[in-house]
């Protein structure tokens, strides 16, 4: 029995990134969440670069060698996906002061 050649990790990363970008857009359209101009432009430019170059970042120090998105691009994509799903948590601001003491009753 002949075995298939192992899948190319770069091609897998490219496919996964493109699918994640499409999923984020589709989810936003389905739920009716309007993405900001910047978020739409971000998704489009990242998708274009992944299609053209196989990855969306030029500096090899910004991401792992086999990945299609840098760490920051991946984080932004997760934030956009969470916004599209309606899971966005409100930002909680804390001061730099001391934390309140916990009391044992």
DSSP file (Angstrom, degrees, kcal/mol; ACC not computed):
  #  RESIDUE AA STRUCTURE BP1 BP2  ACC     N-H-->O    O-->H-N    N-H-->O    O-->H-N    TCO  KAPPA ALPHA  PHI   PSI    X-CA   Y-CA   Z-CA
    1    1 A X              0   0    0      0, 0.0     2,-0.3     0, 0.0     0, 0.0   0.000 360.0 360.0 360.0 129.5    0.0    0.0    0.0
    2    2 A X        -     0   0    0      1,-0.0     2,-0.3     0, 0.0     0, 0.0  -0.636 360.0-139.3 -85.7 141.3    1.4    3.4   -1.0
    3    3 A X        -     0   0    0     -2,-0.3     2,-0.1     1,-0.1     3,-0.1  -0.713  17.9-114.2 -97.5 150.8    1.3    6.2    1.5
    4    4 A X        -     0   0    0     -2,-0.3     2,-0.1     1,-0.1     3,-0.1  -0.474  38.4 -99.9 -75.6 152.6    0.5    9.7    0.6
    5    5 A X        -     0   0    0     -2,-0.1    -1,-0.1     1,-0.1     3,-0.1  -0.460  49.7 -93.9 -67.9 146.6    3.2   12.3    1.0
    6    6 A X        -     0   0    0      1,-0.1    -1,-0.1    -2,-0.1     3,-0.1  -0.340  51.0 -96.9 -63.1 145.2    2.8   14.3    4.3
    7    7 A X        -     0   0    0      1,-0.1     2,-0.5    -3,-0.1    -1,-0.1  -0.271  37.8-105.6 -65.2 148.2    0.9   17.5    3.8
    8    8 A X     >  -     0   0    0      1,-0.2     4,-2.1    -3,-0.1     5,-0.2  -0.618  23.5-149.9 -74.1 120.3    2.8   20.7    3.3
    9    9 A X  H  > S+     0   0    0     -2,-0.5     4,-2.3     1,-0.2     5,-0.2   0.838  95.5  53.7 -64.4 -31.6    2.6   22.7    6.6
   10   10 A X  H  > S+     0   0    0      2,-0.2     4,-2.3     1,-0.2    -1,-0.2   0.911 109.3  47.5 -67.7 -40.8    2.9   26.0    4.7
   11   11 A X  H  > S+     0   0    0      2,-0.2     4,-2.5     1,-0.2    -2,-0.2   0.890 112.0  50.7 -66.4 -38.1   -0.1   25.1    2.5
   12   12 A X  H  X S+     0   0    0     -4,-2.1     4,-2.6     2,-0.2    -2,-0.2   0.917 110.7  48.5 -64.2 -42.9   -2.1   24.0    5.5
   13   13 A X  H  X S+     0   0    0     -4,-2.3     4,-2.4    53,-0.2    55,-0.2   0.891 111.3  50.8 -64.4 -39.4   -1.3   27.3    7.3
   14   14 A X  H  X S+     0   0    0     -4,-2.3     4,-2.4     2,-0.2    -2,-0.2   0.934 112.2  46.1 -63.4 -46.6   -2.3   29.3    4.3
   15   15 A X  H  X S+     0   0    0     -4,-2.5     4,-2.5     1,-0.2    -2,-0.2   0.910 112.6  50.6 -62.6 -42.8   -5.6   27.4    4.0
   16   16 A X  H  X S+     0   0    0     -4,-2.6     4,-2.2     2,-0.2    -1,-0.2   0.904 111.3  48.1 -63.6 -41.5   -6.3   27.8    7.7
   17   17 A X  H  X S+     0   0    0     -4,-2.4     4,-2.2     2,-0.2    -2,-0.2   0.928 112.6  47.8 -65.3 -45.2   -5.7   31.5    7.6
   18   18 A X  H  X S+     0   0    0     -4,-2.4     4,-2.3     1,-0.2    -2,-0.2   0.898 112.2  49.8 -63.4 -40.3   -7.9   32.0    4.5
   19   19 A X  H  X S+     0   0    0     -4,-2.5     4,-2.6     2,-0.2    -1,-0.2   0.897 109.9  50.8 -65.2 -39.6  -10.7   30.0    6.1
   20   20 A X  H  X S+     0   0    0     -4,-2.2     4,-2.2     2,-0.2    -2,-0.2   0.895 110.5  49.4 -65.2 -39.7  -10.5   32.0    9.3
   21   21 A X  H  X S+     0   0    0     -4,-2.2     4,-2.0     2,-0.2    -2,-0.2   0.922 113.0  46.5 -64.5 -44.0  -10.7   35.3    7.4
   22   22 A X  H  X S+     0   0    0     -4,-2.3     4,-2.7     1,-0.2     5,-0.2   0.897 110.9  52.9 -64.7 -40.1  -13.7   34.0    5.4
   23   23 A X  H  X S+     0   0    0     -4,-2.6     4,-2.7     1,-0.2     5,-0.2   0.908 107.9  50.7 -61.8 -42.4  -15.4   32.8    8.6
   24   24 A X  H  X S+     0   0    0     -4,-2.2     4,-2.0     2,-0.2    -1,-0.2   0.925 113.6  44.4 -63.1 -44.7  -14.9   36.1   10.3
   25   25 A X  H  X S+     0   0    0     -4,-2.0     4,-2.2     2,-0.2    -2,-0.2   0.923 114.8  48.6 -64.3 -44.0  -16.5   38.0    7.4
   26   26 A X  H  X S+     0   0    0     -4,-2.7     4,-2.4     1,-0.2    -2,-0.2   0.901 111.2  49.9 -64.4 -41.7  -19.3   35.5    7.0
   27   27 A X  H  X S+     0   0    0     -4,-2.7     4,-2.4    -5,-0.2     6,-0.3   0.901 110.6  49.8 -64.6 -41.1  -20.1   35.6   10.7
   28   28 A X  H  X>S+     0   0    0     -4,-2.0     5,-1.1    -5,-0.2     4,-1.0   0.905 113.3  46.4 -64.3 -40.7  -20.2   39.4   10.7
   29   29 A X  H  <5S+     0   0    0     -4,-2.2    -2,-0.2     2,-0.2    -1,-0.2   0.888 113.2  49.4 -68.2 -38.7  -22.5   39.4    7.7
   30   30 A X  H  <5S+     0   0    0     -4,-2.4    -2,-0.2     1,-0.2    -1,-0.2   0.893 115.3  41.4 -70.1 -40.1  -24.8   36.7    9.2
   31   31 A X  H  <5S-     0   0    0     -4,-2.4    -1,-0.2    -5,-0.2    -2,-0.2   0.607 109.0-120.7 -84.5 -11.0  -25.2   38.4   12.6
   32   32 A X  T  <5 +     0   0    0     -4,-1.0     2,-0.4     1,-0.3    -3,-0.2   0.599  58.5 151.7  83.7  10.7  -25.6   41.9   11.1
   33   33 A X      < -     0   0    0     -5,-1.1     2,-0.6    -6,-0.3    -1,-0.3  -0.622  41.3-136.7 -76.3 129.3  -22.6   43.3   13.0
   34   34 A X        -     0   0    0     -2,-0.4     2,-0.2    -3,-0.1    -1,-0.0  -0.787  13.7-143.7 -91.8 120.1  -21.0   46.1   11.0
   35   35 A X        -     0   0    0     -2,-0.6    45,-0.0     1,-0.1   -10,-0.0  -0.526  24.2-108.4 -78.0 147.5  -17.3   46.0   10.9
   36   36 A X     >  -     0   0    0     -2,-0.2     4,-2.3     1,-0.1     5,-0.2  -0.225  30.5-105.4 -69.1 166.4  -15.4   49.2   11.0
   37   37 A X  H  > S+     0   0    0      1,-0.2     4,-2.3     2,-0.2     5,-0.2   0.901 122.2  51.7 -59.3 -41.3  -13.7   50.5    7.9
   38   38 A X  H  > S+     0   0    0      1,-0.2     4,-2.6     2,-0.2    -1,-0.2   0.906 108.6  50.0 -63.7 -42.3  -10.3   49.6    9.4
   39   39 A X  H  > S+     0   0    0      2,-0.2     4,-2.4     1,-0.2    -1,-0.2   0.898 111.6  48.0 -65.7 -40.7  -11.4   46.0   10.2
   40   40 A X  H  X S+     0   0    0     -4,-2.3     4,-2.1     2,-0.2    -1,-0.2   0.908 113.5  47.5 -64.4 -41.8  -12.8   45.4    6.7
   41   41 A X  H  X S+     0   0    0     -4,-2.3     4,-2.7    -5,-0.2     5,-0.2   0.890 110.6  52.8 -65.9 -39.1   -9.6   46.8    5.2
   42   42 A X  H  X S+     0   0    0     -4,-2.6     4,-2.5     2,-0.2     5,-0.3   0.940 110.1  46.9 -60.8 -49.0   -7.5   44.7    7.5
   43   43 A X  H  X S+     0   0    0     -4,-2.4     4,-2.1     1,-0.2    -1,-0.2   0.906 114.7  47.8 -61.4 -41.8   -9.3   41.5    6.5
   44   44 A X  H  X S+     0   0    0     -4,-2.1     4,-2.2     2,-0.2    -2,-0.2   0.921 113.3  45.6 -66.2 -44.5   -9.0   42.3    2.8
   45   45 A X  H  X S+     0   0    0     -4,-2.7     4,-2.3     2,-0.2    -2,-0.2   0.894 113.7  48.8 -69.2 -38.2   -5.3   43.2    2.9
   46   46 A X  H  X S+     0   0    0     -4,-2.5     4,-2.4    -5,-0.2     5,-0.2   0.922 111.9  49.5 -66.0 -42.3   -4.4   40.2    4.9
   47   47 A X  H  X S+     0   0    0     -4,-2.1     4,-2.3    -5,-0.3    -2,-0.2   0.907 111.2  50.0 -62.1 -41.4   -6.3   37.9    2.6
   48   48 A X  H  X S+     0   0    0     -4,-2.2     4,-2.3     1,-0.2    -1,-0.2   0.916 112.1  46.7 -63.5 -44.1   -4.6   39.5   -0.4
   49   49 A X  H  X>S+     0   0    0     -4,-2.3     4,-3.0     2,-0.2     6,-0.6   0.878 111.4  51.0 -68.1 -36.8   -1.2   39.0    1.0
   50   50 A X  H  X5S+     0   0    0     -4,-2.4     4,-1.5     4,-0.2    -1,-0.2   0.919 112.6  46.9 -66.0 -42.0   -1.8   35.4    2.0
   51   51 A X  H  <5S+     0   0    0     -4,-2.3    -2,-0.2    -5,-0.2    -1,-0.2   0.900 120.2  39.1 -63.6 -40.6   -3.1   34.6   -1.5
   52   52 A X  H  <5S+     0   0    0     -4,-2.3    -2,-0.2    -5,-0.2    -3,-0.2   0.947 134.0  15.9 -76.1 -50.6   -0.1   36.4   -3.1
   53   53 A X  H  <5S-     0   0    0     -4,-3.0    -3,-0.2     2,-0.3    -2,-0.2   0.552  96.1-115.2-107.0 -10.2    2.8   35.4   -0.8
   54   54 A X  S  <<S+     0   0    0     -4,-1.5     2,-0.3    -5,-0.6    -4,-0.2   0.282  95.3  47.2  90.2 -12.6    1.5   32.5    1.2
   55   55 A X  S    S-     0   0    0     -6,-0.6    -2,-0.3   -38,-0.0    14,-0.2  -0.975  75.8-130.6-155.0 163.0    1.8   34.5    4.4
   56   56 A X  S    S+     0   0    0     12,-3.3     2,-0.4    -2,-0.3    13,-0.1   0.286  82.2  63.1-105.1  10.7    0.8   38.0    5.5
   57   57 A X        -     0   0    0     11,-0.2     6,-0.0     1,-0.1   -11,-0.0  -0.986  54.2-161.3-136.5 148.3    4.0   39.3    7.1
   58   58 A X  S    S+     0   0    0     -2,-0.4     2,-0.6     1,-0.1    -1,-0.1   0.804  71.7  79.5 -96.6 -34.1    7.4   40.0    5.7
   59   59 A X    >   -     0   0    0      1,-0.2     3,-1.9     2,-0.0     4,-0.3  -0.668  66.9-152.4 -81.2 117.6    9.6   40.0    8.8
   60   60 A X  G >  S+     0   0    0     -2,-0.6     3,-0.7     1,-0.3    -1,-0.2   0.688  91.9  65.3 -64.7 -15.9   10.4   36.4    9.8
   61   61 A X  G 3  S+     0   0    0      1,-0.2    -1,-0.3     3,-0.0     3,-0.1   0.599  90.5  66.0 -80.9  -9.5   10.8   37.5   13.5
   62   62 A X  G <  S+     0   0    0     -3,-1.9     9,-1.6     1,-0.1    10,-0.3   0.559 112.4  10.9 -89.0  -8.2    7.1   38.5   13.7
   63   63 A X  S <  S-     0   0    0     -3,-0.7     7,-0.1    -4,-0.3    -1,-0.1  -0.982  88.9 -77.2-160.1 168.5    5.8   35.0   13.3
   64   64 A X    >   -     0   0    0      5,-0.3     3,-1.5    -2,-0.3    -2,-0.1  -0.367  46.1-114.2 -70.3 151.2    6.6   31.3   13.3
   65   65 A X  T 3  S+     0   0    0      1,-0.3    -1,-0.1    -2,-0.1    -4,-0.0   0.833 113.3  42.5 -58.1 -35.7    8.2   30.0   10.1
   66   66 A X  T 3  S+     0   0    0    -53,-0.0    -1,-0.3   -11,-0.0   -53,-0.2   0.377  96.1  98.9 -94.0   6.0    5.3   27.7    9.1
   67   67 A X    <   -     0   0    0     -3,-1.5   -53,-0.1     1,-0.1   -57,-0.1  -0.615  58.7-153.1 -97.1 153.5    2.5   30.2   10.0
   68   68 A X  S    S+     0   0    0     -2,-0.2   -12,-3.3   -55,-0.2     2,-0.4   0.685  81.3  48.4 -94.7 -21.8    0.6   32.4    7.6
   69   69 A X  S    S-     0   0    0    -14,-0.2    -5,-0.3   -13,-0.1    -1,-0.1  -0.914  81.8-122.1-119.8 146.5   -0.3   35.1   10.1
   70   70 A X     >  -     0   0    0     -2,-0.4     4,-2.4    -7,-0.1    -7,-0.2  -0.287  37.4-101.0 -74.6 171.3    1.9   37.0   12.6
   71   71 A X  H  > S+     0   0    0     -9,-1.6     4,-2.1     1,-0.2     5,-0.1   0.904 123.4  46.4 -62.7 -42.1    1.1   36.8   16.3
   72   72 A X  H  > S+     0   0    0    -10,-0.3     4,-2.5     2,-0.2    -1,-0.2   0.881 111.8  50.8 -69.6 -37.4   -0.5   40.3   16.2
   73   73 A X  H  > S+     0   0    0      2,-0.2     4,-2.4     1,-0.2    -2,-0.2   0.907 110.4  50.4 -64.4 -40.3   -2.5   39.6   13.1
   74   74 A X  H  X S+     0   0    0     -4,-2.4     4,-2.0     2,-0.2    -2,-0.2   0.910 110.5  49.2 -63.0 -42.5   -3.8   36.4   14.6
   75   75 A X  H  X S+     0   0    0     -4,-2.1     4,-2.1     2,-0.2    -2,-0.2   0.916 111.5  48.5 -64.8 -43.2   -4.8   38.3   17.8
   76   76 A X  H  X S+     0   0    0     -4,-2.5     4,-2.5     1,-0.2    -1,-0.2   0.893 109.4  53.3 -63.7 -39.3   -6.6   41.0   15.8
   77   77 A X  H  X S+     0   0    0     -4,-2.4     4,-2.4     1,-0.2    -1,-0.2   0.899 108.5  50.0 -62.3 -39.9   -8.4   38.3   13.7
   78   78 A X  H  X S+     0   0    0     -4,-2.0     4,-2.4     2,-0.2    -1,-0.2   0.894 110.3  50.4 -64.9 -39.1   -9.6   36.7   17.0
   79   79 A X  H  X S+     0   0    0     -4,-2.1     4,-2.2     2,-0.2    -2,-0.2   0.911 111.5  47.5 -64.8 -42.2  -10.9   40.1   18.2
   80   80 A X  H  X S+     0   0    0     -4,-2.5     4,-2.3     2,-0.2    -2,-0.2   0.901 112.2  50.2 -66.0 -40.1  -12.7   40.7   14.9
   81   81 A X  H  X S+     0   0    0     -4,-2.4     4,-1.8     2,-0.2    -2,-0.2   0.906 110.4  49.4 -64.4 -41.3  -14.2   37.2   15.1
   82   82 A X  H  X>S+     0   0    0     -4,-2.4     5,-2.7     2,-0.2     4,-0.8   0.897 111.0  50.1 -64.7 -39.6  -15.4   37.7   18.7
   83   83 A X  H ><5S+     0   0    0     -4,-2.2     3,-0.6     1,-0.2    -2,-0.2   0.905 109.7  51.3 -63.6 -41.3  -16.9   41.0   17.7
   84   84 A X  H 3<5S+     0   0    0     -4,-2.3   -51,-0.3     1,-0.2    -1,-0.2   0.846 111.5  47.3 -65.7 -33.7  -18.7   39.3   14.8
   85   85 A X  H 3<5S-     0   0    0     -4,-1.8    -1,-0.2    -5,-0.2    -2,-0.2   0.608 115.2-116.0 -82.4 -11.5  -20.1   36.6   17.1
   86   86 A X  T <<5S+     0   0    0     -4,-0.8    -3,-0.2    -3,-0.6    -2,-0.1   0.704  81.9 120.9  84.5  20.2  -21.2   39.2   19.7
   87   87 A X      < +     0   0    0     -5,-2.7     2,-0.2    -6,-0.2    -4,-0.2   0.253  29.8 136.9 -98.6  10.6  -18.8   37.9   22.3
   88   88 A X        -     0   0    0     -6,-0.5     2,-0.3    -5,-0.2    -9,-0.0  -0.422  45.2-145.6 -66.6 125.0  -16.9   41.1   22.8
   89   89 A X        -     0   0    0     -2,-0.2     2,-0.1     1,-0.1    -1,-0.1  -0.666  22.8-105.9 -88.6 143.5  -16.3   41.8   26.5
   90   90 A X        -     0   0    0     -2,-0.3     2,-0.3     1,-0.1    -1,-0.1  -0.428  38.7-108.2 -67.9 143.9  -16.4   45.4   27.7
   91   91 A X        -     0   0    0     -2,-0.1     2,-0.6     1,-0.0    -1,-0.1  -0.575  29.4-150.3 -76.1 130.3  -13.0   46.7   28.5
   92   92 A X        -     0   0    0     -2,-0.3     2,-0.4    -3,-0.0    -1,-0.0  -0.897   7.5-152.8-104.3 121.8  -12.4   47.1   32.3
   93   93 A X        -     0   0    0     -2,-0.6     2,-0.4     0, 0.0    -2,-0.0  -0.790  12.0-171.3 -96.6 136.0  -10.0   49.9   33.3
   94   94 A X        -     0   0    0     -2,-0.4     2,-0.1     2,-0.0    -2,-0.0  -0.936  18.5-127.1-123.0 147.5   -8.1   49.6   36.5
   95   95 A X        -     0   0    0     -2,-0.4     0, 0.0     3,-0.1     0, 0.0  -0.386  24.7-115.6 -83.4 170.5   -6.0   52.2   38.2
   96   96 A X  S    S+     0   0    0     -2,-0.1     3,-0.1     3,-0.0    -1,-0.1   0.421  81.6 108.8 -86.3   2.5   -2.5   51.5   39.2
   97   97 A X  S    S-     0   0    0      1,-0.2     2,-0.1     0, 0.0    -3,-0.0   0.095  81.7 -64.0 -68.8-174.7   -3.4   51.9   42.9
   98   98 A X        -     0   0    0      1,-0.1     2,-0.2     3,-0.0    -1,-0.2  -0.390  51.9-113.0 -73.2 149.5   -3.5   49.2   45.5
   99   99 A X        -     0   0    0     -3,-0.1    -1,-0.1     1,-0.1     3,-0.1  -0.552  40.0 -97.5 -78.6 146.9   -6.1   46.4   45.2
  100  100 A X        -     0   0    0     -2,-0.2     2,-0.1     1,-0.1    -1,-0.1  -0.373  44.2-106.9 -65.1 144.7   -8.8   46.3   47.8
  101  101 A X        -     0   0    0      1,-0.1     2,-0.5    -3,-0.1    -1,-0.1  -0.427  25.8-125.0 -72.3 144.0   -8.2   43.9   50.6
  102  102 A X        -     0   0    0     -2,-0.1     2,-0.4    -3,-0.1    -1,-0.1  -0.777  25.1-148.2 -87.9 130.7  -10.1   40.7   50.8
  103  103 A X        -     0   0    0     -2,-0.5     2,-0.7     2,-0.0     0, 0.0  -0.832   3.1-143.8-103.8 139.1  -11.9   40.4   54.1
  104  104 A X              0   0    0     -2,-0.4    -2,-0.0     1,-0.1     0, 0.0  -0.886 360.0 360.0-100.3 114.0  -12.6   37.0   55.7
  105  105 A X              0   0    0     -2,-0.7    -1,-0.1     0, 0.0    -2,-0.0   0.423 360.0 360.0 -99.0 360.0  -15.9   37.0   57.4
